[in-house]
Amino acid sequence: METEVQQNQAQQETDPTPESAVKHLLSFALMIGLTLVAFAAVMLEVVPAGMVIPFILVLAVIQVFLQLFTFMHLDLKNNRMTVTFVMMGLIIGAICAVALFVLG
């Protein structure tokens, strides 16, 4: 006896819809675009020198959330454990980043 959640997940894994493929391709293209924007901002010196790192960090955060929701499937409503672990990892990572910033 499979639960409804397991049946839905099995159906999504075995029967990928064209919408899902389009979503993945658009997200991938957007991520490549964000990478190219960051690269161009540094190479062409479009962004002032003091704002390069914050600009790249903002683009990186956008890219992380795109990856989490597109490829880690955090947009699925029934994956509470996955969402919990990913969010805890992000919180711990943020704490470590702030600690390194303060100590450095």
Jmol script that loads the backbone (N, CA, C; Angstrom):
load data "model"
ATOM      1  N   MET A   1       0.824  -1.182   0.000  1.00  0.00           N
ATOM      2  CA  MET A   1       0.000   0.000   0.000  1.00  0.00           C
ATOM      3  C   MET A   1       0.867   1.244   0.000  1.00  0.00           C
ATOM      4  N   GLU A   2       0.870   1.909  -1.098  1.00  0.00           N
ATOM      5  CA  GLU A   2       1.608   3.164  -1.194  1.00  0.00           C
ATOM      6  C   GLU A   2       0.696   4.313  -0.820  1.00  0.00           C
ATOM      7  N   THR A   3       1.300   5.274  -0.188  1.00  0.00           N
ATOM      8  CA  THR A   3       0.515   6.462   0.128  1.00  0.00           C
ATOM      9  C   THR A   3       0.362   7.304  -1.131  1.00  0.00           C
ATOM     10  N   GLU A   4      -0.521   8.264  -1.061  1.00  0.00           N
ATOM     11  CA  GLU A   4      -0.771   9.130  -2.209  1.00  0.00           C
ATOM     12  C   GLU A   4       0.465   9.942  -2.581  1.00  0.00           C
ATOM     13  N   VAL A   5       1.234  10.335  -1.571  1.00  0.00           N
ATOM     14  CA  VAL A   5       2.450  11.113  -1.817  1.00  0.00           C
ATOM     15  C   VAL A   5       3.455  10.287  -2.599  1.00  0.00           C
ATOM     16  N   GLN A   6       3.642   9.032  -2.202  1.00  0.00           N
ATOM     17  CA  GLN A   6       4.589   8.170  -2.899  1.00  0.00           C
ATOM     18  C   GLN A   6       4.132   7.899  -4.325  1.00  0.00           C
ATOM     19  N   GLN A   7       2.841   7.746  -4.532  1.00  0.00           N
ATOM     20  CA  GLN A   7       2.328   7.526  -5.877  1.00  0.00           C
ATOM     21  C   GLN A   7       2.558   8.748  -6.750  1.00  0.00           C
ATOM     22  N   ASN A   8       2.325   9.941  -6.199  1.00  0.00           N
ATOM     23  CA  ASN A   8       2.551  11.168  -6.959  1.00  0.00           C
ATOM     24  C   ASN A   8       4.020  11.328  -7.319  1.00  0.00           C
ATOM     25  N   GLN A   9       4.915  11.038  -6.370  1.00  0.00           N
ATOM     26  CA  GLN A   9       6.346  11.154  -6.634  1.00  0.00           C
ATOM     27  C   GLN A   9       6.786  10.142  -7.679  1.00  0.00           C
ATOM     28  N   ALA A  10       6.280   8.913  -7.585  1.00  0.00           N
ATOM     29  CA  ALA A  10       6.634   7.893  -8.565  1.00  0.00           C
ATOM     30  C   ALA A  10       6.142   8.278  -9.948  1.00  0.00           C
ATOM     31  N   GLN A  11       4.951   8.859 -10.023  1.00  0.00           N
ATOM     32  CA  GLN A  11       4.407   9.279 -11.311  1.00  0.00           C
ATOM     33  C   GLN A  11       5.232  10.420 -11.895  1.00  0.00           C
ATOM     34  N   GLN A  12       5.680  11.351 -11.049  1.00  0.00           N
ATOM     35  CA  GLN A  12       6.480  12.473 -11.533  1.00  0.00           C
ATOM     36  C   GLN A  12       7.839  11.997 -12.022  1.00  0.00           C
ATOM     37  N   GLU A  13       8.407  10.977 -11.364  1.00  0.00           N
ATOM     38  CA  GLU A  13       9.717  10.475 -11.769  1.00  0.00           C
ATOM     39  C   GLU A  13       9.645   9.685 -13.066  1.00  0.00           C
ATOM     40  N   THR A  14       8.567   8.930 -13.261  1.00  0.00           N
ATOM     41  CA  THR A  14       8.484   8.081 -14.446  1.00  0.00           C
ATOM     42  C   THR A  14       7.853   8.781 -15.642  1.00  0.00           C
ATOM     43  N   ASP A  15       7.078   9.818 -15.400  1.00  0.00           N
ATOM     44  CA  ASP A  15       6.369  10.480 -16.483  1.00  0.00           C
ATOM     45  C   ASP A  15       6.680  11.981 -16.486  1.00  0.00           C
ATOM     46  N   PRO A  16       7.883  12.342 -16.955  1.00  0.00           N
ATOM     47  CA  PRO A  16       8.204  13.770 -16.963  1.00  0.00           C
ATOM     48  C   PRO A  16       7.352  14.508 -17.983  1.00  0.00           C
ATOM     49  N   THR A  17       6.774  15.590 -17.578  1.00  0.00           N
ATOM     50  CA  THR A  17       5.925  16.363 -18.475  1.00  0.00           C
ATOM     51  C   THR A  17       6.779  17.338 -19.270  1.00  0.00           C
ATOM     52  N   PRO A  18       6.299  17.752 -20.431  1.00  0.00           N
ATOM     53  CA  PRO A  18       7.029  18.759 -21.198  1.00  0.00           C
ATOM     54  C   PRO A  18       7.171  20.072 -20.427  1.00  0.00           C
ATOM     55  N   GLU A  19       6.185  20.389 -19.576  1.00  0.00           N
ATOM     56  CA  GLU A  19       6.275  21.604 -18.771  1.00  0.00           C
ATOM     57  C   GLU A  19       7.486  21.553 -17.866  1.00  0.00           C
ATOM     58  N   SER A  20       7.747  20.386 -17.294  1.00  0.00           N
ATOM     59  CA  SER A  20       8.894  20.221 -16.412  1.00  0.00           C
ATOM     60  C   SER A  20      10.197  20.405 -17.182  1.00  0.00           C
ATOM     61  N   ALA A  21      10.254  19.844 -18.367  1.00  0.00           N
ATOM     62  CA  ALA A  21      11.455  19.987 -19.184  1.00  0.00           C
ATOM     63  C   ALA A  21      11.678  21.442 -19.578  1.00  0.00           C
ATOM     64  N   VAL A  22      10.609  22.127 -19.941  1.00  0.00           N
ATOM     65  CA  VAL A  22      10.713  23.542 -20.300  1.00  0.00           C
ATOM     66  C   VAL A  22      11.164  24.359 -19.089  1.00  0.00           C
ATOM     67  N   LYS A  23      10.596  24.043 -17.935  1.00  0.00           N
ATOM     68  CA  LYS A  23      10.977  24.747 -16.708  1.00  0.00           C
ATOM     69  C   LYS A  23      12.462  24.555 -16.413  1.00  0.00           C
ATOM     70  N   HIS A  24      12.950  23.328 -16.557  1.00  0.00           N
ATOM     71  CA  HIS A  24      14.363  23.058 -16.312  1.00  0.00           C
ATOM     72  C   HIS A  24      15.249  23.796 -17.313  1.00  0.00           C
ATOM     73  N   LEU A  25      14.870  23.789 -18.567  1.00  0.00           N
ATOM     74  CA  LEU A  25      15.676  24.464 -19.581  1.00  0.00           C
ATOM     75  C   LEU A  25      15.687  25.978 -19.390  1.00  0.00           C
ATOM     76  N   LEU A  26      14.533  26.552 -19.056  1.00  0.00           N
ATOM     77  CA  LEU A  26      14.486  27.995 -18.805  1.00  0.00           C
ATOM     78  C   LEU A  26      15.304  28.379 -17.576  1.00  0.00           C
ATOM     79  N   SER A  27      15.204  27.581 -16.532  1.00  0.00           N
ATOM     80  CA  SER A  27      15.988  27.858 -15.327  1.00  0.00           C
ATOM     81  C   SER A  27      17.478  27.737 -15.610  1.00  0.00           C
ATOM     82  N   PHE A  28      17.840  26.718 -16.371  1.00  0.00           N
ATOM     83  CA  PHE A  28      19.251  26.538 -16.719  1.00  0.00           C
ATOM     84  C   PHE A  28      19.757  27.718 -17.536  1.00  0.00           C
ATOM     85  N   ALA A  29      18.952  28.162 -18.497  1.00  0.00           N
ATOM     86  CA  ALA A  29      19.348  29.314 -19.316  1.00  0.00           C
ATOM     87  C   ALA A  29      19.468  30.574 -18.465  1.00  0.00           C
ATOM     88  N   LEU A  30      18.564  30.744 -17.520  1.00  0.00           N
ATOM     89  CA  LEU A  30      18.631  31.896 -16.629  1.00  0.00           C
ATOM     90  C   LEU A  30      19.887  31.846 -15.755  1.00  0.00           C
ATOM     91  N   MET A  31      20.236  30.662 -15.288  1.00  0.00           N
ATOM     92  CA  MET A  31      21.452  30.517 -14.475  1.00  0.00           C
ATOM     93  C   MET A  31      22.707  30.812 -15.296  1.00  0.00           C
ATOM     94  N   ILE A  32      22.740  30.348 -16.525  1.00  0.00           N
ATOM     95  CA  ILE A  32      23.874  30.661 -17.395  1.00  0.00           C
ATOM     96  C   ILE A  32      23.924  32.170 -17.636  1.00  0.00           C
ATOM     97  N   GLY A  33      22.763  32.783 -17.848  1.00  0.00           N
ATOM     98  CA  GLY A  33      22.707  34.232 -18.030  1.00  0.00           C
ATOM     99  C   GLY A  33      23.224  34.990 -16.816  1.00  0.00           C
ATOM    100  N   LEU A  34      22.848  34.541 -15.612  1.00  0.00           N
ATOM    101  CA  LEU A  34      23.348  35.185 -14.396  1.00  0.00           C
ATOM    102  C   LEU A  34      24.868  35.053 -14.277  1.00  0.00           C
ATOM    103  N   THR A  35      25.381  33.898 -14.657  1.00  0.00           N
ATOM    104  CA  THR A  35      26.831  33.699 -14.630  1.00  0.00           C
ATOM    105  C   THR A  35      27.518  34.629 -15.627  1.00  0.00           C
ATOM    106  N   LEU A  36      26.944  34.754 -16.811  1.00  0.00           N
ATOM    107  CA  LEU A  36      27.528  35.644 -17.816  1.00  0.00           C
ATOM    108  C   LEU A  36      27.459  37.107 -17.387  1.00  0.00           C
ATOM    109  N   VAL A  37      26.377  37.491 -16.716  1.00  0.00           N
ATOM    110  CA  VAL A  37      26.267  38.861 -16.212  1.00  0.00           C
ATOM    111  C   VAL A  37      27.353  39.133 -15.173  1.00  0.00           C
ATOM    112  N   ALA A  38      27.568  38.189 -14.264  1.00  0.00           N
ATOM    113  CA  ALA A  38      28.613  38.362 -13.249  1.00  0.00           C
ATOM    114  C   ALA A  38      29.992  38.449 -13.909  1.00  0.00           C
ATOM    115  N   PHE A  39      30.240  37.585 -14.877  1.00  0.00           N
ATOM    116  CA  PHE A  39      31.523  37.600 -15.571  1.00  0.00           C
ATOM    117  C   PHE A  39      31.725  38.918 -16.315  1.00  0.00           C
ATOM    118  N   ALA A  40      30.688  39.356 -17.028  1.00  0.00           N
ATOM    119  CA  ALA A  40      30.790  40.605 -17.795  1.00  0.00           C
ATOM    120  C   ALA A  40      30.963  41.808 -16.876  1.00  0.00           C
ATOM    121  N   ALA A  41      30.309  41.784 -15.718  1.00  0.00           N
ATOM    122  CA  ALA A  41      30.424  42.905 -14.778  1.00  0.00           C
ATOM    123  C   ALA A  41      31.862  43.073 -14.298  1.00  0.00           C
ATOM    124  N   VAL A  42      32.556  41.966 -14.136  1.00  0.00           N
ATOM    125  CA  VAL A  42      33.954  42.038 -13.683  1.00  0.00           C
ATOM    126  C   VAL A  42      34.884  42.364 -14.845  1.00  0.00           C
ATOM    127  N   MET A  43      34.699  41.684 -15.959  1.00  0.00           N
ATOM    128  CA  MET A  43      35.612  41.868 -17.090  1.00  0.00           C
ATOM    129  C   MET A  43      35.498  43.253 -17.730  1.00  0.00           C
ATOM    130  N   LEU A  44      34.289  43.762 -17.843  1.00  0.00           N
ATOM    131  CA  LEU A  44      34.083  45.050 -18.497  1.00  0.00           C
ATOM    132  C   LEU A  44      34.104  46.217 -17.516  1.00  0.00           C
ATOM    133  N   GLU A  45      34.284  45.919 -16.236  1.00  0.00           N
ATOM    134  CA  GLU A  45      34.330  46.914 -15.160  1.00  0.00           C
ATOM    135  C   GLU A  45      33.106  47.821 -15.191  1.00  0.00           C
ATOM    136  N   VAL A  46      31.938  47.204 -15.374  1.00  0.00           N
ATOM    137  CA  VAL A  46      30.678  47.936 -15.407  1.00  0.00           C
ATOM    138  C   VAL A  46      30.275  48.368 -13.998  1.00  0.00           C
ATOM    139  N   VAL A  47      30.538  47.504 -13.041  1.00  0.00           N
ATOM    140  CA  VAL A  47      30.188  47.765 -11.645  1.00  0.00           C
ATOM    141  C   VAL A  47      31.399  48.402 -10.954  1.00  0.00           C
ATOM    142  N   PRO A  48      31.185  49.423 -10.118  1.00  0.00           N
ATOM    143  CA  PRO A  48      32.308  50.035  -9.400  1.00  0.00           C
ATOM    144  C   PRO A  48      33.068  48.996  -8.564  1.00  0.00           C
ATOM    145  N   ALA A  49      34.347  49.230  -8.375  1.00  0.00           N
ATOM    146  CA  ALA A  49      35.214  48.251  -7.711  1.00  0.00           C
ATOM    147  C   ALA A  49      34.716  47.853  -6.325  1.00  0.00           C
ATOM    148  N   GLY A  50      34.168  48.792  -5.586  1.00  0.00           N
ATOM    149  CA  GLY A  50      33.692  48.481  -4.243  1.00  0.00           C
ATOM    150  C   GLY A  50      32.400  47.697  -4.207  1.00  0.00           C
ATOM    151  N   MET A  51      31.694  47.653  -5.330  1.00  0.00           N
ATOM    152  CA  MET A  51      30.400  46.971  -5.382  1.00  0.00           C
ATOM    153  C   MET A  51      30.439  45.643  -6.134  1.00  0.00           C
ATOM    154  N   VAL A  52      31.621  45.228  -6.588  1.00  0.00           N
ATOM    155  CA  VAL A  52      31.715  43.989  -7.372  1.00  0.00           C
ATOM    156  C   VAL A  52      31.321  42.781  -6.541  1.00  0.00           C
ATOM    157  N   ILE A  53      31.904  42.656  -5.352  1.00  0.00           N
ATOM    158  CA  ILE A  53      31.624  41.480  -4.525  1.00  0.00           C
ATOM    159  C   ILE A  53      30.161  41.448  -4.080  1.00  0.00           C
ATOM    160  N   PRO A  54      29.585  42.549  -3.571  1.00  0.00           N
ATOM    161  CA  PRO A  54      28.161  42.475  -3.235  1.00  0.00           C
ATOM    162  C   PRO A  54      27.278  42.159  -4.450  1.00  0.00           C
ATOM    163  N   PHE A  55      27.605  42.690  -5.606  1.00  0.00           N
ATOM    164  CA  PHE A  55      26.834  42.423  -6.824  1.00  0.00           C
ATOM    165  C   PHE A  55      26.883  40.940  -7.177  1.00  0.00           C
ATOM    166  N   ILE A  56      28.076  40.364  -7.123  1.00  0.00           N
ATOM    167  CA  ILE A  56      28.225  38.944  -7.442  1.00  0.00           C
ATOM    168  C   ILE A  56      27.523  38.087  -6.394  1.00  0.00           C
ATOM    169  N   LEU A  57      27.576  38.481  -5.134  1.00  0.00           N
ATOM    170  CA  LEU A  57      26.896  37.726  -4.083  1.00  0.00           C
ATOM    171  C   LEU A  57      25.375  37.743  -4.275  1.00  0.00           C
ATOM    172  N   VAL A  58      24.836  38.876  -4.688  1.00  0.00           N
ATOM    173  CA  VAL A  58      23.392  38.947  -4.954  1.00  0.00           C
ATOM    174  C   VAL A  58      23.028  38.011  -6.103  1.00  0.00           C
ATOM    175  N   LEU A  59      23.821  38.027  -7.164  1.00  0.00           N
ATOM    176  CA  LEU A  59      23.565  37.115  -8.282  1.00  0.00           C
ATOM    177  C   LEU A  59      23.700  35.657  -7.847  1.00  0.00           C
ATOM    178  N   ALA A  60      24.664  35.381  -6.963  1.00  0.00           N
ATOM    179  CA  ALA A  60      24.861  34.013  -6.476  1.00  0.00           C
ATOM    180  C   ALA A  60      23.678  33.546  -5.637  1.00  0.00           C
ATOM    181  N   VAL A  61      23.145  34.422  -4.800  1.00  0.00           N
ATOM    182  CA  VAL A  61      21.982  34.047  -3.985  1.00  0.00           C
ATOM    183  C   VAL A  61      20.774  33.753  -4.873  1.00  0.00           C
ATOM    184  N   ILE A  62      20.579  34.565  -5.889  1.00  0.00           N
ATOM    185  CA  ILE A  62      19.482  34.310  -6.834  1.00  0.00           C
ATOM    186  C   ILE A  62      19.677  32.956  -7.502  1.00  0.00           C
ATOM    187  N   GLN A  63      20.906  32.673  -7.875  1.00  0.00           N
ATOM    188  CA  GLN A  63      21.192  31.412  -8.547  1.00  0.00           C
ATOM    189  C   GLN A  63      20.995  30.218  -7.611  1.00  0.00           C
ATOM    190  N   VAL A  64      21.359  30.359  -6.355  1.00  0.00           N
ATOM    191  CA  VAL A  64      21.171  29.270  -5.382  1.00  0.00           C
ATOM    192  C   VAL A  64      19.687  28.951  -5.238  1.00  0.00           C
ATOM    193  N   PHE A  65      18.852  29.980  -5.094  1.00  0.00           N
ATOM    194  CA  PHE A  65      17.425  29.723  -4.953  1.00  0.00           C
ATOM    195  C   PHE A  65      16.828  29.129  -6.226  1.00  0.00           C
ATOM    196  N   LEU A  66      17.291  29.560  -7.374  1.00  0.00           N
ATOM    197  CA  LEU A  66      16.827  28.942  -8.615  1.00  0.00           C
ATOM    198  C   LEU A  66      17.171  27.458  -8.648  1.00  0.00           C
ATOM    199  N   GLN A  67      18.387  27.135  -8.250  1.00  0.00           N
ATOM    200  CA  GLN A  67      18.803  25.739  -8.249  1.00  0.00           C
ATOM    201  C   GLN A  67      18.028  24.923  -7.227  1.00  0.00           C
ATOM    202  N   LEU A  68      17.805  25.500  -6.051  1.00  0.00           N
ATOM    203  CA  LEU A  68      17.069  24.762  -5.027  1.00  0.00           C
ATOM    204  C   LEU A  68      15.650  24.455  -5.469  1.00  0.00           C
ATOM    205  N   PHE A  69      14.982  25.426  -6.044  1.00  0.00           N
ATOM    206  CA  PHE A  69      13.585  25.210  -6.406  1.00  0.00           C
ATOM    207  C   PHE A  69      13.430  24.470  -7.728  1.00  0.00           C
ATOM    208  N   THR A  70      14.417  24.572  -8.606  1.00  0.00           N
ATOM    209  CA  THR A  70      14.293  23.890  -9.892  1.00  0.00           C
ATOM    210  C   THR A  70      14.824  22.464  -9.828  1.00  0.00           C
ATOM    211  N   PHE A  71      16.054  22.303  -9.373  1.00  0.00           N
ATOM    212  CA  PHE A  71      16.698  20.994  -9.444  1.00  0.00           C
ATOM    213  C   PHE A  71      16.577  20.179  -8.165  1.00  0.00           C
ATOM    214  N   MET A  72      16.379  20.839  -7.014  1.00  0.00           N
ATOM    215  CA  MET A  72      16.188  20.109  -5.762  1.00  0.00           C
ATOM    216  C   MET A  72      14.703  19.912  -5.466  1.00  0.00           C
ATOM    217  N   HIS A  73      13.835  20.426  -6.311  1.00  0.00           N
ATOM    218  CA  HIS A  73      12.389  20.240  -6.218  1.00  0.00           C
ATOM    219  C   HIS A  73      11.818  20.700  -4.883  1.00  0.00           C
ATOM    220  N   LEU A  74      12.284  21.842  -4.400  1.00  0.00           N
ATOM    221  CA  LEU A  74      11.745  22.375  -3.158  1.00  0.00           C
ATOM    222  C   LEU A  74      10.370  22.984  -3.353  1.00  0.00           C
ATOM    223  N   ASP A  75       9.926  23.098  -4.589  1.00  0.00           N
ATOM    224  CA  ASP A  75       8.596  23.635  -4.826  1.00  0.00           C
ATOM    225  C   ASP A  75       7.507  22.582  -4.633  1.00  0.00           C
ATOM    226  N   LEU A  76       7.896  21.327  -4.463  1.00  0.00           N
ATOM    227  CA  LEU A  76       6.897  20.289  -4.188  1.00  0.00           C
ATOM    228  C   LEU A  76       6.411  20.448  -2.758  1.00  0.00           C
ATOM    229  N   LYS A  77       5.145  20.325  -2.562  1.00  0.00           N
ATOM    230  CA  LYS A  77       4.547  20.613  -1.258  1.00  0.00           C
ATOM    231  C   LYS A  77       4.762  19.505  -0.223  1.00  0.00           C
ATOM    232  N   ASN A  78       5.048  18.298  -0.646  1.00  0.00           N
ATOM    233  CA  ASN A  78       5.073  17.164   0.279  1.00  0.00           C
ATOM    234  C   ASN A  78       6.473  16.742   0.707  1.00  0.00           C
ATOM    235  N   ASN A  79       7.452  17.573   0.523  1.00  0.00           N
ATOM    236  CA  ASN A  79       8.822  17.220   0.888  1.00  0.00           C
ATOM    237  C   ASN A  79       9.282  18.036   2.091  1.00  0.00           C
ATOM    238  N   ARG A  80       8.610  17.897   3.191  1.00  0.00           N
ATOM    239  CA  ARG A  80       8.940  18.696   4.370  1.00  0.00           C
ATOM    240  C   ARG A  80      10.346  18.422   4.888  1.00  0.00           C
ATOM    241  N   MET A  81      10.754  17.158   4.895  1.00  0.00           N
ATOM    242  CA  MET A  81      12.083  16.821   5.421  1.00  0.00           C
ATOM    243  C   MET A  81      13.175  17.418   4.537  1.00  0.00           C
ATOM    244  N   THR A  82      13.015  17.329   3.244  1.00  0.00           N
ATOM    245  CA  THR A  82      14.007  17.895   2.334  1.00  0.00           C
ATOM    246  C   THR A  82      14.114  19.398   2.529  1.00  0.00           C
ATOM    247  N   VAL A  83      12.978  20.063   2.598  1.00  0.00           N
ATOM    248  CA  VAL A  83      12.973  21.507   2.793  1.00  0.00           C
ATOM    249  C   VAL A  83      13.602  21.862   4.135  1.00  0.00           C
ATOM    250  N   THR A  84      13.283  21.101   5.167  1.00  0.00           N
ATOM    251  CA  THR A  84      13.837  21.356   6.497  1.00  0.00           C
ATOM    252  C   THR A  84      15.354  21.248   6.480  1.00  0.00           C
ATOM    253  N   PHE A  85      15.881  20.177   5.902  1.00  0.00           N
ATOM    254  CA  PHE A  85      17.327  19.995   5.884  1.00  0.00           C
ATOM    255  C   PHE A  85      18.031  21.043   5.032  1.00  0.00           C
ATOM    256  N   VAL A  86      17.467  21.386   3.902  1.00  0.00           N
ATOM    257  CA  VAL A  86      18.087  22.396   3.045  1.00  0.00           C
ATOM    258  C   VAL A  86      18.085  23.756   3.732  1.00  0.00           C
ATOM    259  N   MET A  87      16.975  24.119   4.341  1.00  0.00           N
ATOM    260  CA  MET A  87      16.901  25.413   5.032  1.00  0.00           C
ATOM    261  C   MET A  87      17.845  25.458   6.230  1.00  0.00           C
ATOM    262  N   MET A  88      17.962  24.350   6.952  1.00  0.00           N
ATOM    263  CA  MET A  88      18.917  24.314   8.074  1.00  0.00           C
ATOM    264  C   MET A  88      20.349  24.461   7.556  1.00  0.00           C
ATOM    265  N   GLY A  89      20.638  23.849   6.427  1.00  0.00           N
ATOM    266  CA  GLY A  89      21.962  24.012   5.824  1.00  0.00           C
ATOM    267  C   GLY A  89      22.227  25.451   5.425  1.00  0.00           C
ATOM    268  N   LEU A  90      21.206  26.106   4.871  1.00  0.00           N
ATOM    269  CA  LEU A  90      21.358  27.515   4.499  1.00  0.00           C
ATOM    270  C   LEU A  90      21.556  28.393   5.731  1.00  0.00           C
ATOM    271  N   ILE A  91      20.829  28.104   6.798  1.00  0.00           N
ATOM    272  CA  ILE A  91      20.978  28.882   8.031  1.00  0.00           C
ATOM    273  C   ILE A  91      22.366  28.689   8.616  1.00  0.00           C
ATOM    274  N   ILE A  92      22.829  27.449   8.690  1.00  0.00           N
ATOM    275  CA  ILE A  92      24.170  27.181   9.226  1.00  0.00           C
ATOM    276  C   ILE A  92      25.228  27.821   8.334  1.00  0.00           C
ATOM    277  N   GLY A  93      25.043  27.746   7.016  1.00  0.00           N
ATOM    278  CA  GLY A  93      25.977  28.397   6.096  1.00  0.00           C
ATOM    279  C   GLY A  93      26.009  29.903   6.285  1.00  0.00           C
ATOM    280  N   ALA A  94      24.837  30.509   6.498  1.00  0.00           N
ATOM    281  CA  ALA A  94      24.785  31.957   6.729  1.00  0.00           C
ATOM    282  C   ALA A  94      25.489  32.334   8.031  1.00  0.00           C
ATOM    283  N   ILE A  95      25.284  31.536   9.068  1.00  0.00           N
ATOM    284  CA  ILE A  95      25.959  31.796  10.348  1.00  0.00           C
ATOM    285  C   ILE A  95      27.468  31.709  10.180  1.00  0.00           C
ATOM    286  N   CYS A  96      27.933  30.690   9.463  1.00  0.00           N
ATOM    287  CA  CYS A  96      29.382  30.545   9.230  1.00  0.00           C
ATOM    288  C   CYS A  96      29.927  31.701   8.403  1.00  0.00           C
ATOM    289  N   ALA A  97      29.171  32.133   7.391  1.00  0.00           N
ATOM    290  CA  ALA A  97      29.632  33.239   6.548  1.00  0.00           C
ATOM    291  C   ALA A  97      29.731  34.525   7.357  1.00  0.00           C
ATOM    292  N   VAL A  98      28.741  34.783   8.193  1.00  0.00           N
ATOM    293  CA  VAL A  98      28.797  35.997   9.036  1.00  0.00           C
ATOM    294  C   VAL A  98      29.943  35.902  10.012  1.00  0.00           C
ATOM    295  N   ALA A  99      30.173  34.729  10.587  1.00  0.00           N
ATOM    296  CA  ALA A  99      31.290  34.556  11.526  1.00  0.00           C
ATOM    297  C   ALA A  99      32.628  34.797  10.828  1.00  0.00           C
ATOM    298  N   LEU A 100      32.790  34.276   9.619  1.00  0.00           N
ATOM    299  CA  LEU A 100      34.035  34.508   8.882  1.00  0.00           C
ATOM    300  C   LEU A 100      34.200  35.966   8.527  1.00  0.00           C
ATOM    301  N   PHE A 101      33.092  36.631   8.196  1.00  0.00           N
ATOM    302  CA  PHE A 101      33.150  38.067   7.876  1.00  0.00           C
ATOM    303  C   PHE A 101      33.554  38.869   9.091  1.00  0.00           C
ATOM    304  N   VAL A 102      33.009  38.540  10.252  1.00  0.00           N
ATOM    305  CA  VAL A 102      33.317  39.287  11.481  1.00  0.00           C
ATOM    306  C   VAL A 102      34.746  39.013  11.930  1.00  0.00           C
ATOM    307  N   LEU A 103      35.188  37.767  11.821  1.00  0.00           N
ATOM    308  CA  LEU A 103      36.531  37.417  12.268  1.00  0.00           C
ATOM    309  C   LEU A 103      37.611  37.879  11.301  1.00  0.00           C
ATOM    310  N   GLY A 104      37.244  37.997  10.039  1.00  0.00           N
ATOM    311  CA  GLY A 104      38.252  38.352   9.020  1.00  0.00           C
ATOM    312  C   GLY A 104      38.365  39.791   8.878  1.00  0.00           C
TER     313      GLY A 104
END
end "model"
wireframe off; spacefill off
backbone 0.3
color backbone group
